[in-house]
Amino acid sequence: YSTSKHRPRPDRLHLIGCGSSYYAAMWAKVWFETIAKIPTKVTYGSEAINITLKDPKETRIYITQSGETKDIIRASHNEKSDSIFIVTNQPFSHLGSSFFNTIDIGANIERGVAATKTFTLTCYALWELAWHWSSESKENELKVLDYQDALAEGIKHVLDREQTVATIAKMIARYDNALFLGRHWDYPIALEGALKLKEVSYIHAEGMPAAEMKHGPIALVDEKTPSIFTVTGSFDIDTIISNMREVKSRNGKVFAVVSPVNYDRVKEVADWTFRTCDIHGVAMEPLAANVVLQLLAYHVAVEKGLNPDRPRNLAKSVTV
Ligand code: G6P
């Protein structure tokens, strides 16, 4: 994908995906709206078949790392416009090789069934597109390269500390339920973290916006249900801290993946923390934090004697 390629700026965007690709779409919506200022909606592929009226003013982006997911093929079935995008890791797949604009995320082969590096690079490709459509990109095209380096550095920092995640995983493996919480750009990361834990470790997990917990799910919090927070960026830290206190006051354990700017505040409340490194560019922080949650799911599965590469009941691309 090259930012120099001519891609006219759409008036409105509609992102469509399934599973992890849907969460990548939710994450990207934040950036399409904040940096590119393009109103964006997100729909599940399986629900998009109900869209009979396709808005001619919106540009639709179908997101599917395999390029073969039946729900996405069905949803894009009647598309005629050449302004449609496919974001995929398989440019020669059914959808990747269609006449639509294909953006290859270039993640190379992902052997495990659960999306990991393809999730990260789908998010990154969509962020790049948001950047391309932002006014800032005209002023500073090279900045994209800074973000790439920052993301690579952030992920390396996490991988170098895998042992810390493995230690936390030993604790999480003892539970039957977990809540994943985050705000704003960390909210889709919480959803993806919960999905990953369910997929590979069979622990029931729910992701939600941190402050929504008090509107119902808080009834689930007790000593048997830990809450795993993702806290990057520097907005609204007081509300997050108060959400953590709500969990603690109901005997729930608090685990937090936290960026340096929030570390001191969060450490005072959380039972366990994983500190990510200082990353240039706030958009890359949640993607590095997400790798902590991916490793967590992996180590919980291993701890429980399960094969994280071959989760039960799941296939790489859902073709039925
Ligand atoms: C399956 C997998 C998920 C994946 C989803 C979408 O259900 O289990 O991990 O996120 O399909 O796959 P796609 O290839 O369309 O991104």
Boltz pocket constraint, residues with backbone or C-beta under 6 A from the ligand:
constraints:
  - pocket:
      binder: B
      contacts: [[A, 18], [A, 19], [A, 20], [A, 21], [A, 63], [A, 64], [A, 65], [A, 66], [A, 67], [A, 68], [A, 69], [A, 72], [A, 113], [A, 114], [A, 115], [A, 314], [A, 315], [A, 316], [A, 317], [A, 318]]
      max_distance: 6.0
